[in-house]
């Protein structure tokens, strides 16, 4: 996929993105968002590979299944908010995961599963959510700085995405669905300003010490349905701390 987006888009689409980026950074951003929408509708998702890793089949993420790391105080980490500045409290090399809480929401149904390592959910109003986790992300990480690492992740996906385009947001950090939970900082890229375009929101966080990233995209027919879908996603999908 153009700008290192995963396979699934056509070569013509990739070339179109490149030419638009050359004409203007702003239009390059819109091109990325159009790719994100097309990705969701086509049943694939944005890949987040390790540039330094050898070519291999991508690992299949295990949603909401904690890992066990000897000597790591998982309970203490899971009990507190996870702002960008707290990323160093995680153990090195442990996977961060995503829950599948949208399965329990009546208006959402599971869509395609394990498509390029992602799980998808489809809402009855036409919204689509895609959740993905990736390990071996250290080559993209800025040591000790999860915010800068996440900005680097977005730039890796599309070089025209400037830090100013990304807005702070939070997702659940563990906890039981429907109950209170700590929050984890993420960055979000939104789009869909053009008439007739689908409204989109892309959440991501790269945990620099853990070497893992989480990616969550939401695409809806319009801004109003996106706002409702984002409410569901932020309330039901949790970033799962390592055990």
NORPEMO-V214811 format. One record per residue. N is the residue number from 1. SS is DSSP state (A for helix, B for strand, O for the rest). PHI is phi as a letter, one per 20 degrees, with the letter a starting at -180 (* if undefined). OMEGA is omega in whole degrees, 0 to 359 (none if undefined). Layout:
N_SS_PHI_OMEGA / N_SS_PHI_OMEGA
This chain:
1_O_*_183 / 2_O_g_181 / 3_O_l_178 / 4_O_m_173 / 5_O_f_188 / 6_O_f_178 / 7_O_g_182 / 8_O_q_174 / 9_O_e_181 / 10_O_e_179 / 11_A_f_179 / 12_A_f_178 / 13_A_f_180 / 14_A_f_179 / 15_A_f_179 / 16_A_f_179 / 17_A_f_181 / 18_A_f_182 / 19_A_f_178 / 20_A_f_180 / 21_A_f_180 / 22_A_f_181 / 23_A_f_180 / 24_O_a_180 / 25_A_f_181 / 26_A_f_179 / 27_A_f_175 / 28_A_f_177 / 29_A_f_180 / 30_A_f_179 / 31_A_f_178 / 32_A_g_181 / 33_A_f_177 / 34_A_f_178 / 35_A_f_180 / 36_A_f_178 / 37_A_f_181 / 38_A_f_178 / 39_A_f_181 / 40_A_f_183 / 41_A_f_183 / 42_A_e_177 / 43_O_n_174 / 44_O_c_181 / 45_O_b_183 / 46_O_f_179 / 47_O_e_180 / 48_O_c_184 / 49_O_f_172 / 50_O_e_182 / 51_O_f_183 / 52_O_e_184 / 53_O_e_175 / 54_O_f_179 / 55_O_f_180 / 56_O_a_177 / 57_O_f_182 / 58_O_f_178 / 59_O_f_178 / 60_O_e_181 / 61_O_f_176 / 62_O_d_186 / 63_O_f_171 / 64_O_l_176 / 65_O_d_185 / 66_O_f_172 / 67_O_d_180 / 68_O_c_180 / 69_O_c_181 / 70_O_g_178 / 71_O_m_182 / 72_O_d_183 / 73_O_e_185 / 74_A_f_183 / 75_A_f_181 / 76_A_f_180 / 77_A_f_183 / 78_A_f_184 / 79_O_e_184 / 80_O_d_172 / 81_O_g_179 / 82_B_d_175 / 83_O_f_179 / 84_A_g_185 / 85_A_f_183 / 86_A_e_183 / 87_A_g_181 / 88_A_f_178 / 89_A_f_178 / 90_O_f_176 / 91_O_f_180 / 92_O_f_173 / 93_O_m_180 / 94_O_e_182 / 95_O_f_170 / 96_O_e_187 / 97_B_c_178 / 98_B_c_177 / 99_O_e_178 / 100_O_d_186 / 101_A_f_179 / 102_A_f_177 / 103_A_g_184 / 104_A_e_181 / 105_O_e_190 / 106_O_g_186 / 107_O_e_177 / 108_B_d_177 / 109_B_c_176 / 110_B_f_175 / 111_B_d_178 / 112_B_f_180 / 113_B_d_179 / 114_B_l_173 / 115_B_e_186 / 116_O_l_178 / 117_O_n_183 / 118_B_d_172 / 119_B_d_182 / 120_B_d_178 / 121_B_c_183 / 122_B_c_179 / 123_B_e_185 / 124_O_f_178 / 125_O_e_178 / 126_O_o_176 / 127_O_f_178 / 128_B_c_175 / 129_B_d_179 / 130_B_c_183 / 131_B_c_181 / 132_B_b_171 / 133_B_c_179 / 134_B_c_173 / 135_O_d_179 / 136_O_l_181 / 137_O_d_186 / 138_A_f_181 / 139_A_f_179 / 140_A_e_189 / 141_O_f_169 / 142_O_d_189 / 143_O_g_176 / 144_O_m_184 / 145_O_b_182 / 146_A_f_179 / 147_A_f_178 / 148_A_f_178 / 149_A_f_180 / 150_A_f_174 / 151_A_f_178 / 152_A_f_177 / 153_A_f_178 / 154_A_f_178 / 155_A_f_178 / 156_A_f_179 / 157_A_f_177 / 158_O_b_186 / 159_O_f_181 / 160_O_e_180 / 161_O_e_180 / 162_O_e_179 / 163_A_g_180 / 164_A_f_178 / 165_A_f_187 / 166_O_e_182 / 167_B_d_179 / 168_B_f_176 / 169_B_b_177 / 170_B_c_171 / 171_B_c_177 / 172_B_f_176 / 173_B_d_184 / 174_O_m_180 / 175_O_n_179 / 176_O_e_179 / 177_O_g_179 / 178_O_n_180 / 179_O_d_178 / 180_O_f_180 / 181_O_b_171 / 182_B_f_182 / 183_B_d_177 / 184_B_c_179 / 185_B_f_173 / 186_B_c_170 / 187_B_d_182 / 188_B_c_176 / 189_B_d_181 / 190_B_d_179 / 191_B_a_181 / 192_O_o_182 / 193_O_f_183 / 194_O_f_179 / 195_O_f_178 / 196_O_n_180 / 197_O_e_174 / 198_O_f_178 / 199_B_e_186 / 200_B_c_171 / 201_B_b_180 / 202_B_c_178 / 203_B_e_175 / 204_B_b_171 / 205_B_b_171 / 206_B_d_180 / 207_B_e_192 / 208_O_f_181 / 209_O_f_179 / 210_O_f_181 / 211_O_m_180 / 212_B_d_174 / 213_B_c_174 / 214_B_c_184 / 215_B_c_182 / 216_B_b_180 / 217_B_d_177 / 218_B_c_179 / 219_B_c_184 / 220_B_c_181 / 221_O_f_183 / 222_O_b_185 / 223_A_f_182 / 224_A_f_179 / 225_A_f_177 / 226_A_f_180 / 227_A_g_179 / 228_A_f_180 / 229_A_f_178 / 230_A_f_176 / 231_A_f_178 / 232_A_f_183 / 233_A_f_183 / 234_A_f_180 / 235_A_e_191 / 236_A_d_179 / 237_O_e_180 / 238_B_d_167 / 239_B_f_188 / 240_B_e_178 / 241_O_f_177 / 242_O_f_181 / 243_O_e_none
